[in-house]
Amino acid sequence: MASTGTEKSLLASLHRASYHLIVRLTNIPPTPRKPVQLYLCLIAFLSSWILAPLSSDLHAEDKADPKNAKASVKKIGENLYQLGDITFNGKTREIRFPVTMNLEKGLLEYVLVTDEGKIHESLLSTKVRPAQLQIALKLCHYTEGVGDIFDALYPEDEKKGAAGRADRGSALRIAAEWTEKSDGVEKPRRFQINELIRDLKTQTEMSPDQWIYSGSIIYEGTFIAESEGTLIAVYIDNGSLINSFRPGSDDDERWVTNAEIAPSMGTPITLILSPNKEPQPTSK
């Protein structure tokens, strides 16, 4: 049966609302080159991850259908919320989620990928989806942006320069916690993630902090962080949610696991993201 004009108008309004909800919640920029693929991707993303009562001020209780439980945000304590395996504090903006020690030896290009990602070159792996972490970062009011961090890969006329034409995203600190057993006694361990990585050029630990929430990109209708499973990159990657901006981030043969500190393969770890208060270059 043919649709009436009213039905078509309502359907068009629903489509526009779905599209703009995704853009508002994720800051994923639209691309005019592939509107059909982008639209389908955004609707699929909405159906899979966002059909839950997300509240911008983090005060909504979970009322989602059980089949969407993994996509819903639950309040589990004062200022404390859960999204799948991710927990986050709306006041401190600390985000925690489980990961696994993945690579004891070898060159590193990533700190963290999904279990289906580039695990042969990542320190850690996780079952947490990039789309879920994207939502948690947004709800904790982190801002994405690449600024000048990809300048080393750009030709001269496309370089942004420090405090240039685009802002860097929110600066982050990344820590790792796990438990080790020694003589039958459990011992808690906590290190900043840079301590688990060795710089082959300086023969020292990686320099501290220097991580930003860069966000990912959409290419031909695909959210790259989700499709490639890239969450935290050591070797700069515009498809990763979080990137390093330290010297040497453009060198894919500079970083290895620090075997003196890192736990053994398969060790369960809690990864902790928190704000880095140090000011970052901005064009504002």
LUMDREN-749425 format. One record per residue (C-alpha): residue in three letters; x, y, z. Coordinates in pm, whole numbers, padded with zeros to 5 digits, always signed. Example, Ala and Ser with C-alpha at 12.3 -4.5 7.8 and 13.67 -1.06 7.14 Angstrom:
<atoms>
ALA+01230-00450+00780 SER+01367-00106+00714 
</atoms>
This chain:
<atoms>
MET+00000+00000+00000 ALA+00136+00340-00095 SER+00241+00575+00185 THR+00041+00892+00241 GLY+00207+01231+00242 THR+00173+01245+00622 GLU+00338+00904+00662 LYS+00626+01005+00436 SER+00674+01326+00633 LEU+00679+01139+00965 LEU+00926+00883+00828 ALA+01156+01157+00701 SER+01142+01331+01040 LEU+01231+01004+01215 HIS+01527+00951+00982 ARG+01657+01304+01044 ALA+01614+01268+01422 SER+01805+00937+01424 TYR+02086+01086+01218 HIS+02127+01397+01432 LEU+02108+01196+01756 ILE+02408+00991+01645 VAL+02606+01299+01541 ARG+02527+01472+01871 LEU+02619+01176+02091 THR+02936+01072+01912 ASN+03063+01381+01728 ILE+03123+01158+01427 PRO+03136+01408+01140 PRO+02918+01340+00835 THR+03075+01295+00495 PRO+02897+01419+00184 ARG+03074+01176-00045 LYS+02887+00862+00060 PRO+02551+00975+00205 VAL+02372+00643+00159 GLN+02645+00430+00319 LEU+02687+00685+00599 TYR+02314+00688+00666 LEU+02297+00308+00684 CYS+02602+00298+00911 LEU+02455+00555+01147 ILE+02120+00376+01169 ALA+02294+00044+01236 PHE+02509+00213+01500 LEU+02195+00359+01658 SER+02019+00022+01665 SER+02318-00165+01807 TRP+02454+00075+02067 ILE+02238+00379+02138 LEU+01887+00237+02185 ALA+01913+00293+02558 PRO+01816+00577+02794 LEU+02141+00777+02778 SER+02125+01100+02980 SER+02367+01387+02921 ASP+02373+01470+03291 LEU+02421+01103+03389 HIS+02106+01078+03603 ALA+01893+00834+03399 GLU+01809+00490+03540 ASP+01825+00188+03310 LYS+01489+00116+03145 ALA+01614-00063+02839 ASP+01474-00385+02710 PRO+01677-00687+02840 LYS+01795-00771+02488 ASN+01963-00429+02476 ALA+02118-00459+02823 LYS+02472-00442+02686 ALA+02395-00106+02527 SER+02231+00052+02831 VAL+02383+00283+03089 LYS+02309+00179+03448 LYS+02358+00381+03764 ILE+02544+00154+04008 GLY+02650+00401+04277 GLU+02693+00767+04362 ASN+02824+00928+04042 LEU+02908+00577+03918 TYR+02768+00427+03598 GLN+02811+00115+03387 LEU+02796+00057+03012 GLY+02859-00307+02929 ASP+03196-00391+03089 ILE+03286-00022+03123 THR+03235+00166+03451 PHE+03277+00542+03476 ASN+03247+00816+03734 GLY+03050+01119+03622 LYS+03223+01344+03877 THR+03588+01240+03852 ARG+03552+01138+03483 GLU+03750+00821+03551 ILE+03673+00532+03312 ARG+03760+00169+03394 PHE+03729-00149+03188 PRO+03887-00495+03162 VAL+04172-00576+02925 THR+04420-00864+02888 MET+04800-00864+02859 ASN+04854-00959+02496 LEU+05216-00916+02382 GLU+05521-00990+02599 LYS+05777-00938+02319 GLY+05785-00761+01987 LEU+05729-00420+01832 LEU+05420-00228+01940 GLU+05198-00005+01731 TYR+04904-00010+01972 VAL+04843-00005+02344 LEU+04498-00154+02301 VAL+04290-00325+02032 THR+03986-00550+02044 ASP+04021-00928+02037 GLU+03948-00911+01663 GLY+04190-00624+01602 LYS+04564-00608+01527 ILE+04663-00821+01824 HIS+05002-00910+01673 GLU+05121-00552+01741 SER+04926-00450+02053 LEU+05032-00455+02418 LEU+04677-00526+02538 SER+04351-00664+02401 THR+03989-00628+02513 LYS+03634-00742+02447 VAL+03507-00386+02500 ARG+03379-00232+02178 PRO+03523+00102+02053 ALA+03167+00231+02007 GLN+03097+00171+02377 LEU+03417+00347+02485 GLN+03329+00635+02251 ILE+02996+00675+02434 ALA+03160+00660+02778 LEU+03415+00925+02678 LYS+03138+01153+02552 LEU+02927+01107+02866 CYS+03232+01196+03076 HIS+03264+01518+02874 TYR+03591+01444+02697 THR+03633+01631+02369 GLU+03786+01475+02061 GLY+04027+01642+01821 VAL+04354+01569+01640 GLY+04512+01913+01626 ASP+04866+01884+01494 ILE+04944+01526+01602 PHE+04939+01383+01249 ASP+05169+01654+01108 ALA+05456+01408+01074 LEU+05250+01219+00816 TYR+05122+01526+00625 PRO+05283+01721+00340 GLU+05398+02072+00437 ASP+05089+02248+00301 GLU+04858+02033+00517 LYS+05043+02059+00848 LYS+04845+02218+01132 GLY+05135+02324+01352 ALA+05128+02349+01733 ALA+04821+02551+01834 GLY+04738+02561+01466 ARG+04421+02538+01263 ALA+04263+02259+01467 ASP+04246+02185+01838 ARG+04378+01875+02007 GLY+04130+01663+02196 SER+04116+01614+02572 ALA+04444+01507+02731 LEU+04431+01173+02914 ARG+04625+00971+03167 ILE+04620+00592+03124 ALA+04697+00351+03407 ALA+04691-00028+03443 GLU+04606-00232+03753 TRP+04641-00607+03806 THR+04717-00863+04075 GLU+05026-01084+04089 LYS+05076-01392+04305 SER+05406-01445+04485 ASP+05450-01738+04726 GLY+05074-01774+04737 VAL+05022-01408+04833 GLU+04834-01173+04602 LYS+05006-00842+04542 PRO+04827-00549+04374 ARG+05021-00374+04098 ARG+04954-00034+03940 PHE+05158+00146+03673 GLN+05108+00424+03424 ILE+05078+00262+03082 ASN+05397+00428+02955 GLU+05593+00232+03217 LEU+05493-00091+03041 ILE+05644+00029+02712 ARG+06013+00072+02627 ASP+06157+00331+02389 LEU+06424+00162+02174 LYS+06577+00495+02075 THR+06642+00617+02430 GLN+06658+00270+02591 THR+06429+00398+02866 GLU+06061+00380+02956 MET+05825+00566+02726 SER+05776+00927+02838 PRO+05474+00978+03067 ASP+05120+01089+02977 GLN+05102+01254+02631 TRP+04780+01084+02519 ILE+04481+01258+02366 TYR+04127+01159+02279 SER+04161+01209+01906 GLY+03844+01033+01801 SER+03820+00814+01494 ILE+03702+00870+01138 ILE+03425+00749+00912 TYR+03552+00619+00579 GLU+03300+00522+00308 GLY+03029+00489+00571 THR+03234+00283+00817 PHE+03333+00389+01170 ILE+03697+00284+01150 ALA+03765+00237+01522 GLU+03481-00014+01536 SER+03559-00195+01211 GLU+03933-00224+01282 GLY+03909-00260+01660 THR+04157+00020+01736 LEU+04124+00196+02071 ILE+04465+00331+02179 ALA+04753+00381+01934 VAL+05127+00419+02003 TYR+05207+00467+01634 ILE+04968+00744+01529 ASP+04653+00618+01358 ASN+04361+00837+01255 GLY+04128+00539+01298 SER+04208+00500+01668 LEU+04000+00661+01945 ILE+04307+00764+02147 ASN+04652+00857+02014 SER+05000+00935+02142 PHE+05150+01273+02053 ARG+05501+01221+02198 PRO+05816+01238+01984 GLY+05854+00914+01791 SER+05481+00852+01749 ASP+05542+00845+01373 ASP+05800+00564+01409 ASP+05655+00212+01394 GLU+05984+00047+01497 ARG+06054+00241+01815 TRP+05829+00086+02083 VAL+05841-00254+02254 THR+05696-00416+02567 ASN+05890-00338+02884 ALA+05937-00700+02995 GLU+06086-00595+03331 ILE+05752-00457+03449 ALA+05476-00591+03223 PRO+05277-00891+03351 SER+05275-01229+03181 MET+05069-01311+02874 GLY+04698-01348+02949 THR+04702-01157+03279 PRO+04367-00982+03344 ILE+04420-00606+03380 THR+04196-00310+03457 LEU+04269-00012+03233 ILE+04195+00331+03380 LEU+04144+00650+03180 SER+04138+00983+03365 PRO+04183+01353+03282 ASN+04533+01492+03240 LYS+04518+01843+03379 GLU+04821+01967+03189 PRO+04716+02227+02926 GLN+04737+02125+02560 PRO+04794+02344+02253 THR+04473+02501+02127 SER+04379+02743+01852 LYS+04122+02918+02067 
</atoms>
